[in-house]
Amino acid sequence: MIHVLGAFLAEASGGLRALVVTVATMTVLGNAFSLFENVLSQGLNEADSLSGAPGDVMCIDSNGNIVLAIEVKDRALTLSDVRSSTQKARALTDIE
């Protein structure tokens, strides 16, 4: 199974394959453990800050609240990525 997933993700897709795997994984986990009511994603080329979304994938509870936001990367994560995502999440959720 890991080899199949690795081969699937190895194909160039501009991040679409990683996004699809993330949405599918979170949907299965959310349903299996009653964690989320819904899992939403936005377009790959859509800037999170412009859409008002805290991440590429949002897990929504039964009240419509975002309970988990996920930033999907199909490359090595950098410290700059972490800082940028943290700042964006803080700005969108008013966390100090």
N, C-alpha and C positions, 0 to 999 in steps of 0.2 A: 504494500500500500504506500509506504513512504517513497519507494522508487517511482511509482506512478505519479504521485503528487509532485515529486522533484522534477520529473520529466515534463509534466504539465506546466509548472512554474518556470522551467528553463527556457521555454519558447518566448521569444520577444512579443510583448503585447502592450507595451507602454503603460504597464501597471494594471491593466484590466484583469488579467488572470489572478493576480494577488488579491485584488479587490473582490472578485467573485468567490475565491476560496475563503476570504475573511467573512463575507456576508453569509455564506453557507454555513460556516463553522459556528458563527454567533447565533444564527437562526436555530440550528440543531441544539446547541447548548441552552439557548433561551427557552425552547419548547420542552426539552427533556427535564430541565430543572425548574421550570416556571419562573425564570429570571426576568424575561422581557416579554412584552406583549407584541412588539414589532421590532424589526431591524430595518433601518433605512440607509441608503447610500446616495451619494451625489455623483455627478459626472466627474470623470477623471480630470478633465481640463478646467474644471470649475474651482476657482480659488475659494478656500473655506471662508476666508475673511469677507469676501464679497457676498457670499450666500448667507452669512450669519451662522454657518454650521461650525461646531467646535471640532469637527474631524471629518474624515472620509466616510466613516460608518458610525451611525448613531443607534444605540439600543434604547428603546422607548418602553416605559412601564405602562400599566393599564390606565394611568391618569394623564398620559401624554407627555410625561417628563422624560428628558434624556437622562438615563442613569449610567451610561457608559458611552464615551466617544473614543473612537479608534482612528489613528492616523496610519494609513497603509503605505508602506514603502517597498519598492521592489529592488532596492539597493542597500548597501551598508548604511546603517544609521550613524549619524554624526552628532557630536555634542551640539552643534548649531541647530540640527533638526529638533533635538529635545528641547532646547531653549525656546525655539520658535513656537513649537506646539504648546509648551507650558504657558508661554505668554498669551497665546491666542485663547487657550482654554480659560485662563484667568480673566481675560478681558470680556469673554462672552458669558461668563458665569458670575462675574463680580466677586471673585475670590481674591482676597488680599494676600 
